């Protein structure tokens, strides 16, 4: 007899292989052996009784398992048929049931290329990280993470309240390629030590000068002597100790002192117990009310010859200002392992001495 009724809809019916499931009167969740999009796609027979989707059973684990509302008894007879395709109407997948492996790359390759930079209003789909819910967001909201930084990346960052450490890193563009660089590679001068003296008879900068730097500078800030008519000098330190009269003199040569009124005088060129950066046969000298600022440059600290240095100091008070500058050398071979500041008389030293190295 010929078939009477509507034409058969396109679709397939497949008995699922659930032979690996064990019904013991306790378990309620079982494998389907495949993944389905909706509980309504299943025809479930439990001991000959058709089960109702959503009431007698639901899907679990993204559609790969079935969960009965009542545990099947031991020895239960259960078979499950998957109905797929457009059988009797449209089947709507359940929420979150469509997975990546069900999508075709043609979704991307078949689309028209945007052909320009992403506009702020362009939209993206993202996983919000809370249970796999997809949300849309505008490109303007993700530019901080894709394509570089914006102002808020700087204004919102924690402020550094001191000089960056040598290992602190920065990001910069090298011909369009982002690279990171340590702070030590961005500066030529590096602060190596800070020594603050308070009424000290000797101020030591115990630093082993090394070949890591080409030359060094010592900045003197707010240096005062405790007594009038005293001289400030610098001594070098080698492996045998600080240079003294018995181990080698220092010499301040070709120096000049200029007063605030324009008068000037040459510094002496003789040898002294240490390199007197202010000595000139008894003058010039510093008084205890004269504040001294200046810089001393040290050359060839590892050279096998004498250690050369230059100096430029300014001093002054309300009615007297002056400048002292010149060059000298420490007449001793060997590596320079440190320097110290001393006075010729009994005065003590107060002030700050900062040592810098130049790469």
Steps between C-alpha positions, in 0.01 A plus 500: 500500500632840407614750771227746594583831673751780488834440338768372732712786634873496456677362801658196660422265787793330673497256788776611739747248631446509878621147564770623730251645750424313822161536664516419870213688655738773617662670200293764322748638243620293203704546183327552166807410298456820298402861544152635435372853505165454675321249722212516251727333243484175695236229503559314827336168590522384862365143534268570206377834639582809295660768720411868486786738418563761770289309754621142506849585374729791411837538330828539688866577427432707190265246345725194529309341790139438603376549856179321614285658766468153659782248504425204273470172689754223465447310179290777346446480123579837345560602143551849363442625146650827375278698267707739288425730210172673417262227612160648567634853527796705609715385792651780709826409678493548874694783658882464484462167316669608172874444534798615296545167325149537354596824325664523160801721422298636209334723759827696495650435159172575328459842651596830341833632633460820697778655290584773753595563859244386753254777582402575858141398426591162347367212709658177624366192675685410817471244777437691821676229700192432715365168384571542130242767425570682176467877504564774249741787550612796293856523371549821699481295820780261408750734335703508819572129454510482120713750314681684780443732794276794566532787747322307774777239487732768637272709719357187661838346579676519836741795507871433555620735773873449456761458231434178301715202596743369240277196448178701454370451148341723238315419179583686180447463127797394287388570141149390591601199712436526874807419708589528866821650635657525845536849642876454521518508118311829481735718703871575470547621856418268787490591868736258677506626858385783724699594810366757745740634761413679823802650679723221369877523518528279189244429228569167327354388168603137519423401141711266288524694176459257215518485124121496484515877470721729293538764765341625818363816655461590864244772567542698822183654643488751788846413632618698803807487720473548876801732534634802315815510290505129424549317173301218343686225318443169325703183548498194277497144630698214345552142611759606758270764649447872463776702337707685763831684513683169531325324211466774243386858489220658311535815301253779427630664184386777272217596730350846534295674762270787403338729754161654462662835423684353201842467664669170434811309602669183386510191717839366596661228289699328775442160655303458820403224740180469305353679205385825653230618271499836676862541608716791382785548744254570781221641286238467377325330783144443609344667802234329706233736374572433133278247327679294233335345193677335212612197306818291482567284194727196531668358190677170434421339836635165376786642297853385583615862505419776747132566565386831352216716627349841439292715728273800488359640822306807592473639851344800655310682765326834500809720450747262337466261208761324298589216269784249513582277205795302381649161424727264687616145533565239767860389472453129559466201269236231553124477478301767676287331769346808657547862596453705813470865590705644785599835640852617555428628848252399770179603328223246447293462184124520456321445169397247235725327246343312207706271277387448137645272233484566125441209262 
